[in-house]
Amino acid sequence: MQGLKRKVVYVSLFELIAIGLTSSILIFSGQDAGHAGAAAVASSGLAIIWNFIFNSLFETWEARQVTRGRSWKRRAVHAIGFEGGLVLVLVPLFAWWLNITLWEALVLDIGLLLFFMVYTYIFSLAFDRVFGLPASAQG
């Protein structure tokens, strides 16, 4: 599976699982279930937009690399880049929506970031094993 179809399947599966995980984490951190669910859906919507942008840029860069495939280092760069980009948007969103300070939102987001960095790495590895590598990583 390649191209737009691959991106749509990837982001859909990733974000459906992410909404459930984020809602659970926010509820566990003491947030109201309604607010936690809405924050999870909003952050997921932003993540979907960022996912398409980031993965398109990453695959363009990846296609120009001499070494093909996805080593653990390349997967780590992917996970760190994707999750790092979300911090810039999600901290203010969480602070506003959950009525907490920017510092509290940053601490919350760092916890989510660490969790989702691992989730992104594992999900991408599993996705590539099930659906094969994208053209940008094939030799």
PyMOL commands that set and color helices and strands:
alter all, ss='L'
color gray80, all
select helices_A, chain A and resi 3-28+33-63+72-97+102-131+135-137
alter helices_A, ss='H'
color red, helices_A
deselect
rebuild
show_as cartoon
